Amino acid sequence: MSMDRDYAPLSAACVRALNDKMYDKRKAAALEIEKMVKEFAAVNNSMQIRRLLKVLGQDFSMSKNANTKKGGLIGLAAMAVGLGKDSVNYIDDLIIPILVNLNDADLKVRYYASESLYNVSKVARSAVLKHFPDIFKSLSKLATDPDQNVKNASELLDRLMKDIVTDNSNIFDLVGFIPLLRERIYTENTFAKQFIISWITVLDDVPSIDLVIYLPEILDGLFKMLSDPTFEIKKMCDAVLKKFLDDLRHNPEKVNYTDMINTIVIYSYSTDEFVQFTAMCWIKEFIDMYGSNILPFASNILKASMASNSNQDIESQIRIKQTAKLVNSTLMELINGVEDNTDVIEKDEEGKNLDLASVITVLTKELGGSTIETKITVLKWIYHLFIHLPNRILMYMESIFPLLLTTLSYPNEEVVQNDLKVIAKIISPSAAQTNNKQYFDQFILSLLKQFSCDRTLLKDRGQFIIRQICGLLNSNDIYQTLSTFLLEETNMKFASVMIGTLNTILLTSPELYDLRTQLRDVEKQENREMFLCLFRTWCHNPVAAVALCLLTQNYFLVCKLLQTFASMDVTIDLLIEVDKLIQLLESPIFIYLRMELLEEPVNQYLIKALYGLLMIMPQSDAFHLLRHRLKCVPHSRKGSEMPASVEKNFKGMFDTSTMLNHFTTLQEKHRNYRINTNSIQQIDKAISKIDIQ
């Protein structure tokens, strides 16, 4: 710099020393400046002080020469020390030139600028807060400086600034600071992240600074920072988030939670397991804190909890799943307090009502394609909604019910059990809807259609499904409706197989105990009607019809039915069915029938029926089993005549001839169906052998 210029009040020697490349000489000049400024301050010579500030702040600090800049920076720091408390009056002229040099291209200039600002701030203390935004911007940049010395110097300055802010929190401009924080919280630099999180930590620890109010503005950035791979940053960020959550627990109404819910829901889908876990914990806490106010966000939370619940059962993900289950159960509890009023607008003016449409959308989507655990959760949700909001959920039946019917074919038993539980709730006569009969019939028809299209489903799961639904609903209604629809079935083979399945369930399942008991008491009109309803359809399967008559003690009709077997096409399948029936006669279900063989006089139609079965069978194990049983009947009773009144009562209770005609007519249809089916198969085989020239 030109030595001819007037740098008063600096002496020429002092100017030379400030420009020197040696630190010691610049330091000596700084001590001279400090002494000079003290003298000016003592006599209140502000004019000379301002002149000196201009020389150092403009001529030196703004110079293009690096050494001159360093001289100006050390000189400004010396002035602050010399001024002491009076530095407050000159704070702008002291700090602005230093701030400019904090961004200098020369790393040594940046270093000395940091040192200079440290010394000025140490003296001026709270006065520097006027320039805090610019200081903070510079510090955040210096935190990422490639030079370690510059970084070390900036860290010292940073600690001092935190002390100043903490000590003067009453005048700290928190409102002005938040935009600075929000702008820099998304930095990708590891050191800058540490810098930002350290400031949040410090400010949140100051009792008079209520940083939690501004949490909605920085929460997204904090969660993003939580996913940083650096352990130290993760740890710092986690500690801050825990502190904020603790603050919220003590005063939840202090913050606008609506802006934060969607943020934490988004992070609950994070691929970082720790972030995912933290987000789920926050969701759980929000439900606990804000209760029914959370309901407008129920669909988003529900979707998030189900996504987390589908995690693998590995150690790192177990706690996420457990938290997701807690979120799900607490959210479900909130439904208990929701009004089941169809007049309620889905979202009221304050947005505090349950958005049921969105919840149903989530549930139907998740039921369509998800893990076993999620499907079960969805079905439990739908059931819960039917329990607590039966009227409001009615309008969504068209989208829910078909999915429930489709889920019946899912290969997991627990899923099907829960599915049937929901279906039973919908089609139950006690359900809120008036058209439950429509859904009942739709369910039965759908079930028969699925069994017809998928014989493996009928074979593997048919008994399980029917038993479950009979346990959940009135078995009489189930069997009566199935019987009614199957009577009109055109696929004769399916009708026969289906009746065979229903008959086995009827004869063996605990769920059908009441129906079995009623059918044995045909003295009552309604029981007779039930028997006749079943018999008409049971005629699709000859052995099932015989079994039904044995169950109802209509032995006279059994004898007549067995006589028709002689003119029927007795297939291997039919003999297998008779074999199974004989085995069943030895089961506890038919104890009453075996005890009747001891009555005096013995029922001759029963004896004749059992011998009829024996005559149909080849001499197999079942043949010998029944033959041995008949040998147990006291010989003297076999020939006893039954009183005429008893015989008449058995014959007269039902229109036997009409029932037999129905049986033979239906069996003739089966015979024609088999002939036609065989003919079509033969034609198909013949066509397949023709070579097309």
Secondary structure by P-SEA (a helix, b strand, c coil): cccccccccccaaaaaaaacccaaaaaaaaaaaaaaaaaaaaacaaaaaaaaaaaaaccccccccaaaaaaaaaaaaaaaaaaccccccccccccaaaaaacccccaaaaaaaaaaaaaaaaacccccccaaaaaaaaaaaaaacccaaaaaaaaaaaaaaaaaaaaaccccccccaaaaaaaacccccaaaaaaaaaaaaaaaacccccccccccccaaaaaaaaacccaaaaaaaaaaaaaaaaaaaaccccccaaaaaaaaaaacccccaaaaaaaaaaaaaaaaacccccccaaaaaaaaaaaaaacccccccaaaaaaaaaaaaaaaaaacccccccccccccccccccaaaaaaaaaaaaaacccaaaaaaaaaaaaaaaacccccccccccccaaaaaaacccccaaaaaaaaaaaaaaacccccccaaaaaaaaaaaaaaaaaaacaaaaaccaaaaaaaaaaaccaaaaaaaaaaaaaaccaaaaaaaaaaaaaaaaaccccaaaaaaaaaacccaaaaaaaaaaaaaacccaaaaaaaaaaacaaaaaaaaaaacccccccaaaaaaaaaaaaaaacccaaaaaaacccccccaaaaaaaaaaaaaccccaaaaaaaaaaaacccccccccccaaaaaaaaaccaaaaaaaaaaaaaaaaaaaaaaaaaaaaaaaaaaacccc
